[in-house]
């Protein structure tokens, strides 16, 4: 497939784009598989004529800084920041489908976890508890969680406190340690921990699951041409069938990719509006 070249500036100065797969980067087998996946994608993109493809994933920038990088080539984001702040700055490439409990094609839910031994039997029992969230702009850790709790909120509140941990794995640790009573953990992170670091889940149990929403899409910069985006999709599809990538696919539980639109990701805003209409505009 012939792909339109990058800008003359990039061709002239030999500039290198940024690539990141930091959204699902632990436990260690996942990080290693991400590196192997990128090696395959890197070589494939170069064969397709793409310039500026980096040798390795960028680990120097935070995952959310990469999204706004002016020379972004390839990254993964969350549907909530995509709908609120990234549209116009990036293009959707494809949404991965994971073969893990709670995943349904490109859609995924979150598991609401509490400490083992705590008496919570229902979501309503959590009233007045302390919640852990990975960040305020997370669909899985906040938006799906907020929608699940909205029917039980009173005067725009439900919890006594909400702590931000910076990541789903850290939210699990906060619940285990008693720094929080409950958290919503996206099913991919939960499945990866269950397979490769079950000790981290030993202190929690699943109380409920949220509704589903579109999963974390792969993205590129807004100025990428249609040809470049299609090249990325073609190389991703090749990774799904290449026999040499079987172990990588199994480790990542990666079984397919689907092309979703802004309209598909609009469900993120629907869930947000539903919570707001129930009198629960913020997770609090």
N, C-alpha and C positions, 0 to 999 in steps of 0.2 A: 504493500500500500504506500503510495506517495503522499507525504505529509507536507503541508505548507511550512516553510522555514520560520524560525524566530526572527525578530527584528534585526536589521543590519548592525545595530549597536552590539547586540549580544554576539553575533557572528564575528564582529571585528575585534572585540576585546576579549573574547574567550570566556566571558562571564559564566558563572555556575549558578544555576537555580537552587532553590531550597526544597527539600523533600523531608517529610516527617510522618511517622506512624506512631505517635505518642499517646493516642487515646486509649489503646489497649497495649500496655507496654510491660506488664508484669502478670504473673511471676516470670522468672528467668526464662523458662522455655518459650514463653510468648515473645519476649524481647529477642531471643535468638531467631525465632521463626520470622519475626518482622524483618530482621536483617537479611535473612535468606530470601524472603519475598521481594525485598527491595532490590537485591542483586539480580533477580530474574527480571523484574520490571525495568531496572536500569538498562540491562543489556538489550532487552526488547525495544525499549524506547529509542535507544541509540540506533538500532537496526532500522527503525522506522524513520530515521532521519531527524530526530529531535535533537536540538543543540542544547548545551548547558546542563545536561543531566549529571547530577552529582554522583560521585563514587559511592558515598555513604549517606545515611540518614542524618539530618541535622539534629544533634542532641544539645546544642548550645542555646537554642532559643526555646522558651516555654511553648507548650502546645498551642496556646491561644495567640502568641506573638507570631508564630509561623503563618497563621491564617491571613494576617495583614501584610505579610512580607511582599514587597513590590516585585520580587522575582520568584514568587511561589510557583513551583512546578506541580507538586503533588502533596496532599495532606489529607487528614481525616478530621472532620468537625462533628458537632452535635446539632441536631435540628433546631434547638431553641436559639442559640446564637446565630445560626444561619438565617432564621426568619426575622430576627430582631436587628441584627447589625451587619451581617455578612453579604446579604443580597446586594448585588451591584459591585461588590468587591471581589467576589469569587464566582466560579461556575461549578455547578454540579457535574461530577463525572459519572459516578455509579454508587449504589448503596449495596454493601455486602450483605449476604444472607448467611447466618451462622447456624450450624447444626447443634444447638444447645437448648435445653429446656427453657421455655419462655419466649423463644424466638419463633416467628411464623413468617417465613419468607423474609422480606426486608423490614418487617415490623418486629418490635421487641417490647417487653414489659419490664417492670422492676419488681424485685422481691422486697417486701417490707420486713425487715429483720429486727428482732428483739433478743435480749439475752436469754439464754437457756435458764430456766428456773424462775424467771420473772412471771408474774401471774396474768399478764395481758392475754385475754382470750378473743378480743375483737378490736377493730380499729377505734371504736368509740371508747374503749378502755384506756386508750393512750392520752386522753384529755389531761392536760396539765403536766405531761411528761416533757423531757428534754429531747429534742430531735437533732440529729447530725445530718448535714447535707454537704455534698462535695463543693457546690457553688450555687449561687443564686441564678446563674444562667444555664443550668443543666436541665435538660428535658427529663432524663431518667431519675436524677437525684432530687429534683425540686418540682418540676411541672407536673409530672405524672403523680408524684406524691401529693402535691397540693390538691389535685383533682380528686384523688381517692379520699381525702379527708374533708373536702368542702362540705359534704352533707352534714357533718357533725360540728362544724365551727359555729361559734357564737360571738357576736360583736367583733367579727373579723379576726378572732383569735381561736387557737386550739391548744397550742403548746405553752408551757411556762417559759421555755427558752429554746432558741435555735442556734447551733454552733456550726460554723463553716470549717470543714476539715481540709479542703483542697483536693480531695480525691476519694473515690469509692472505697478503695482498700483502707484508707485512713478512717473513713466513716465506720467500716466494720470494726476496726481496732478501737475506735472511740466507744462503740456500744459494748464491746467485749470488756474494756477497761472500766466501764461505769461512768465515763465522761458524758455519755448520752444514753438514752433508753431505747432509741429507735432510729432507723435509717432506711432509706429506699436505695437498693443496690441494683444497678442494671443487670439484666440476666446474663449478659456476656461476661462481665466481670465476675459475677457470682459463679458462673460455670467454669471459668478459667481457674478461679481459686479452688473450686471443688475438685478439679482434675489434678492440679499441680501444687496446691498449697492448702490441703484440707485442714491443716492445723489452725489456719487463720479463721476458719469458720467454726471451729470446735466450740466456741463459746456463745454462738448465736443460733437462733432457729427462725424459720420463715413463718411469720404470722399471717401474711396475706400477699397477694400480688396485685399490681395496679392494672389498669387497662393498657393496651398496647398503643404504640405510636411508631412512626417511621424511624429506622435506626440511623446510625452515624454514617453520613455520606463521605465518599472520597471527593475531594475538590481540587480545583486548580485556579489560577488567577483569572480575573474577569476578561482580560485581553487575549486569552488563549483562543486560537482559531477553532472552528468546527473540526478541521482536520486533525489538529493536535488532540482535542478531546476524544475524537473517535479512535485515534491511535492508542491512547491510554486505555480505552475500553477494550480494544482488540488485544492488547498485551495482558490486561487483567484476565480476559477470557482464556488466553493461552495458558496462564498460570493455573487455571482451574482444571485443565485437562492434561497438562504435561506430566508424564509418569514420574519424572525426576522430582516433581514438586509434591508428590503424594504425602510424604511425611510432614512437610510444611503445612499443607492443607489440613491434615489431621490435627496437628498441634494447634492451629488457629481456629479449628472447627469451621473453616471457610468452605462453603459448598456452592455458592453461586454469587452473581452480581445482578442487580436490577437497576434499570434507569428510571429514576423517579423525577417528578417535576416539582416546581414550586407549589403547585396545587396540592400535590400529595403531602408535602411538608406543611401545608396549611392546617393539617390536623393538630399540629402543635399549638397553633393559635386558637383553634376551636376548644381544645381542652382548657386553655388559659381563660377563655371567655366564659366557659361553663362554670369554672371555679369562681370567677368574678361575679357572675350572675347569682351565685348562691351565697354571696356575701363574704367570700374568702379571697380577696385579691392578692394577698401576699401570704407566703408560708410563715405563719407566726403562731 
